[in-house]
């Protein structure tokens, strides 16, 4: 297996990936501060991985409106620093992006669909971060969406539709992409599960959750950011026996 370096190892996805991919290197935030170009380059040059999985991100959508500079530095500048460091050692970059790069007006978005216009500041930084990731000569941008293993809120939106799932459902799919990164010919890939409302998703693990509306919150949320995964499913079929490939 190739030598793999993971950023954002203390995050939800990062912790799951470490359990799923033995031997993956995941330096802590004190060792790898992606907002520092010099520190990022130094550590990546020392580690010399063949693949860098860039999962470090500012992900608090609501708080991003108040902490715009911090969100930008982590999501945009941090991605640029990792991409440029990847070029210095000839590594491939697998960048974790989000379904929020789309406006949410139609849903079932394909990789070939034009993103935007974004509806909040977090989404803006993640869209710009995709362009930063493309600075890496070898790159794969994975758009996905996940939440903690348990639904943590008393209310869930019935009018927000998504392919999002719980991190323990999404992480094995991302790990699969990581382990087959050298077999993926695309530069952009959607990895989520089936279209559903956030309320439907919440009820799977919190039956007592109450139904709410996106109009009830201050931050603007997209209505339908479900992603089309036909490209992903076709890829999985090339490395999995047909009877074991799932239809997420």
Secondary structure, DSSP 4 states (H G I P E B T S, - for coil): ---EEEE-TTSHHHHHHHHHSTT-B---TTT--TT-HHHHHHHHHHH--SEEEE------TTGGGT-HHHHHIIIIIHHHHHHHHHHHHT-EEEEEEEGGGB-SSS--B-TTSPPB--SSHHHHHHHHHHHHHTTSSSEEEEEE-EE-SS---SEEESS-EE--EEHHHHHHHHHHHHHTGGG---SEEE-----EEHHHHHHHH-TTPEEE-GGGSSS---SB--B--HHHHHHHHHHS-TTT----
